[in-house]
Amino acid sequence: MIMYSLMMLTAAVVSYAATWGARALGNSLRLYRPIRSRDMHSELISKLGGLGIFSGFLVALVLSSNSFFVKDIFAHNDAPWGILAGAVVIVAVGVADDILDIRWWIKLLGQSAAALIVAVWGVRMAVIPFIPEPIVIESEIVRIVLTAGLIVTTMNAVNFIDGLDGLAAGVAAIGGVAFFLTAYWVHRNNPQTDNSDLATLLMAILVGSCIGFLPHNWFPAKIFMGDSGAMLIGLLMASAGIVATGQISSGLYDRANGIPTIIPILLPFAVLSMPLLDFGLAVIRRTARGQSPWSADRGHLHHKLVDLGHSHRASVVMLYVWTCILAFGGVAFAVYPWQLVLTVDLAAAFVMAVVTAWPYFTKKSSGPPTEA
């Protein structure tokens, strides 16, 4: 835990400092995008914050490769460098979009290229989680295609929720902590000699990078992470999930104090449940209108909360709480009896549903204004 914590701290410090530099660069060069009708801000703000998040990830990853304990992850393993190469590509594509507003299909090609780099050089989905037995994917081509598809989907899911100050970074940090603690606990309690793990390291670095970025992005934001930051977070989340899922066939999760096989299935979806829900609703909504799934609109969950009457900060905090319920509530199934966890999760969800919808009920109960 000490080395993972040090890598998390390193990523946070570097990300915080590098985001200052990105703010100065964006402001000095006036690299702003015009304010759109769906935007929640009214001032021109740079979107180069992804460079700060990437800097934290890059420095911490390179430092990890030469650090006690975690350097074992890099021994005879090209996966971390494949993930880094994919990250470089997606950050470059994101920065280009944040500055030039490139066409959606060009961005999709860039996302596909980054995802394929990770799938070919980094990690691959070798197992499809299934109960009672996981399905092993024999074909390398199928492994690559499934991996790339999952990474592209996750990148867009995270990108879609990046609409309020501090939202995407905070959701990623909360989900990343849940993912990190579970992956660390699994490897800490397994009988293998080497307890280091790539998924745990990726989540430690990602959480640190997001925490370092958040002070600059909290309402009122001084800088946005842009597509470069959101897609980078999605790529790292998906890569870590693929690593965890690939460990099912090894029996690692079963040996770690009896953790059931379903946990590697549940974990990535629980952590990313809010972004994936928003992404799915957006695709359905836009397709039903005859639009491209990548066309922008003002119908995301965070937009609905603000339109409902919640303040900017309150909307972000509520989505944080929803993420905590879904992420930690999902992870809890690995530790506590499912009946207890399900009861607590449903109770927490009910309370939050009432809090979320409260402005609607208060407006409805007050009725239309009376004339003097």
N, C-alpha and C positions, 0 to 999 in steps of 0.2 A: 504493500500500500504506500510506503514511503516514496518509492521511485515514481509510481503513478502520480502521486500527489505533487511531486517536484515537477514532473512534466506538465501537469495541469497548471501549476503556478507559473512555470516558464512561458507556456502558451498565453496565459492571461496577461502577464507583464508585457510581452512582446506585442501582443495584439493591441493592448491599450496604447502603447507608445507608437506603434506603426499606424494606428488609426488617426492619431494626431497628425502624422505626416501626410496621410491620405487627405485629411481635411484641409491642410495647408495647400497641398497640390491642387485639389479640386477647386478651392476658392481662388487661388492665385491665377489659375488658367481659366477660371469661370466655366468649368465643365459641368454645366447644369442642363437638365432636360426641361422643356416647357411644362408648366403645370397643366395636368389634364383634368377633365371634369370629374373623374372618379377618384382623384387624389384627395387625401385627407389633410394635406398641408397647403398653406397659402403663400409660402416663401420659397424662393429658389434655393435648393439644398443639393449639395454634391452627392452622388451615388457611388463613390469610390470606396465605401467602407469595406467591401469585400477584400480589398487589398490588405487591410489590417488583419482581418480574420485569417487570410491565407498566410500572412507573415508569421502569425503565431503558430499556425499548423506546421509550416515549413521548418522554422527554427527548432521547435520542440521535437519534430520527427527526426531531423538530422542529429540533434543532440542525443535522442534516445538510442540511435544506432551505435553510439559510443559510450553508453552509460551502463553501469552495473545493473544486472538482472534483466532489464528490458532489452539490452543489446542481443540477448539470445533469440529474440523474435526475428531478428534480421539474419541469423545464421542460416546459410543455404536456403534463403527464402527471398524471392524477388517480389512478393506480393506488396510489401509496403512501398517499394519504389514504383511499382505499377500503379498503385493508387495515387502516389504523388504525381506521376506523369499525367494521369487523367485529370487530377486537380489543376495542374498547370494549364491544360487545354481549356477546361471549363471556366476557369477564372479569366483567361484571355477572351473567350467568347462572351462572357458576361460583361466584362469591361467594355468591349466593343458595342454591345447592346445598350449599356448604360449611357454611353457617350453618343453613339450614332443612331440608336433605335433601329437596329437591323430588322429585316423581315423575319416573320415567325418561322418560316421554313428553313432559313439560313441558321437561325438559332437551334432549331431541331437537329439539323445536320451536325452542328457543333456539339450538341449534347450527345448525339449518337456516337460521334468520333471519340469523345472522352470516355463514354461508357464502354465502348469496344476496347479501348486501350486498357482499361481496368480489367475487362473480362479476358483479354488475351494475355496480358502480362501480369495482372494482379491476382484477383480472386475470381472464382467461378462457382456457380451454384451446381454442386455435384449431387445434391440430394433434394428431393421434393418432400417436405414434411407431410406425413400421412399416418393415420392411425388405423391399425395397430403397429404397422411397420412402415418406415420411410421408404420411398421409392428412389432407387439409385439411378441416376441419369448416365447411361453408357456413352452416348454420342457427345463428342467434344463440341460439335457444331451447335447442338441443342443447348448445351451448357452455356456457351458463349452468348447465344441469342437470348436465352432466358435471363441471364445475368445483366446484359445490356438493357433489356426491356425493363427490368426491375429498377435499375439505376436511373434511367430516363424518367420513369414514372415518379420515383421518389424526388428527383430534382425538381420536377414541375410542381409536385404537391407542396414542397416547402416554399417554392417561389410564389405559389398562389396565396399563401397566408401572409406574405410579407407586405402588409398594407397599413399597419399602424406602427407608430414609434415603439420600438422595443419588443414587438410581438414575436417575430420569427426567431430572433436570437434567444429570447426568454423561453419560448416553447422548446427550442432545440436544447438549451441548457438543462431544462427540467427533464425532458425525455432522455437526454444523454446521461444525467445522473442516475436515473432508474436503470438504464441499460448498463452503465458502468458498474454499479453496485452488484447487480445480478451476475454479470460476466465475471467480475472479480471473485465473488463468493463461490461460484461454481469451480473456478480453477484453484482457489485457495483450499477447497475441501476435497480435491480429487487426489488419488494416491500417486500421481505421476511425480517424478523428480523435478521436472521443469514446469513451474506454474505460471510462467509468463504467457501472455496471450495478446494477439494482435487486435482483436475486437475491444478488449479492455483498454489497451493503449490508445486506440483511435478515439474512443469515447472520452477518455481523460483529456486528451489534447483538444478535442472539439469543445468540450465543456469549458475548458480554460480559455480558448479563443473567443467563445461567445461571451463569457463573463467579462473579459477584457474589453470587448467591443461595446457592451451594453451601456456603460456610463455615457458614451458619446451619442447613443441612439435612443436613450430614454427621453420621454416626452418632456419638453419640446426637443426634438432631435436636432443635433448639430450636423449629422451626416447619416446617410442611409447605406445599408449594406449592398443594395442594388442586386441585380441578377447574379453578379459574380459571387457575392456572399451567400445568397440563398441557394444557388445551385451547388456551390461547394459543400454547404451543410448537407444537402440532399445526397450528394455523392458519397460523403463520408458515412452518413447514417446507413445508406444502403449497403456499402461495402462491409461495415461492421456487422450488419444483419446477415449478410451472406456468409461471413466467417463463422458466426454463431450457428447458423443453420447447417453449415457443412460439418459441424462437429457432432451432429446427431448420430451418424453411422458409427462413430468411434466409441459410442457408449459413455462419453465423458459426462453428459448430463445425468445419466442414470446412476453413475458411480458417485456423484457428488451428493451424498446424503439422500439418495433416492429421488432427486428431482425428476419429475416425469418428462417424457420425451416431448410433450406438447409445449413445454416452456419456450424452446427456441422458435417454435412456430408463433406463439403468442407474443413474445417479447417485441420483435420489430413492429408488429401491427399495433400493439398497445402503445408503444412509444410514439409512433407516427400516426395514431388514429385521428387526431384533429386535422393535420395537413391532408391526409388521405381522404377524410370525409369531405373537406372543403373542395378538394380536387375533383372527387367523384361528382359532387353536386354541380360544380361548375361545368364539367363536361356534359352532363345530362342537360343542364339548363341551356347551354349554348347550342348544343346539337339540336335540341327541340326547336330552337329558333331558326335553324338552318344556317347557323354560323359555325366558323371553325372553333374547335375546342380551345385553341390558343388565342382567340380574339378576346380582348379585354372588356370587362364590364364592371358594374358596381353592385354585384350581387353576392359577394363573399360573406362569410360568417361575421367577420369583423365589421363590414359595412352594415349588416343587418342589426348588430348590437348598437351601433352608433345611431342608426335611423330609429331604433326602438326608443331611444332616449337616454342611453348610458353615455357618460362622458368618455373622452378618449382614454384616459388612464383607467377608468373603471372597466371599460371593454377589454383592455389588455389584461388586467388583473383577473377578470372572470375567465378569460381563455387560459390563463396560467393555471387557475384552479381546476378547470375542466381537464387540462393536460395532466395535472397531478393525479386526479381521480382515475383517469384512463390508464396512465403509465404505471403509477405505483399500485393502483388497484389491480392491474393485470399481472404485475410482477408478484404481488402478494399470494397469488395462487400457487407459487412455487414453495411457499414457506408455511402457510396456514391452511387449515381445512377449507375446502372450497365452499361449504355451506356458510361458514362465518364470513369469508371474503365476499361472497356474492351478496350477503345481507348488508354488510357495511357499504359495499360499492353502490348498491341500489339506493340505500338511504342517503348517501352523500350526493348521488346523482339527482335524487328527488329534491333535496334542499337547494342544490345549485340551479335546478330547473326553475324552481319558484323564484329564486333571486334573479335569475336571468330574465324571466318574463314579468317581473314585478312592475316595471314601467307601463307595460301593456295593460295590466289589470288596474293600475291606479288611474290611467287615462280613461279606461272604459267605465270605471265606477264613478268618476267625476262627471261624465257626460258632457254634452256640448255646452259651450259657454252661453250663459243667459244674457239677453239684451237688457240694457238699462231702461 
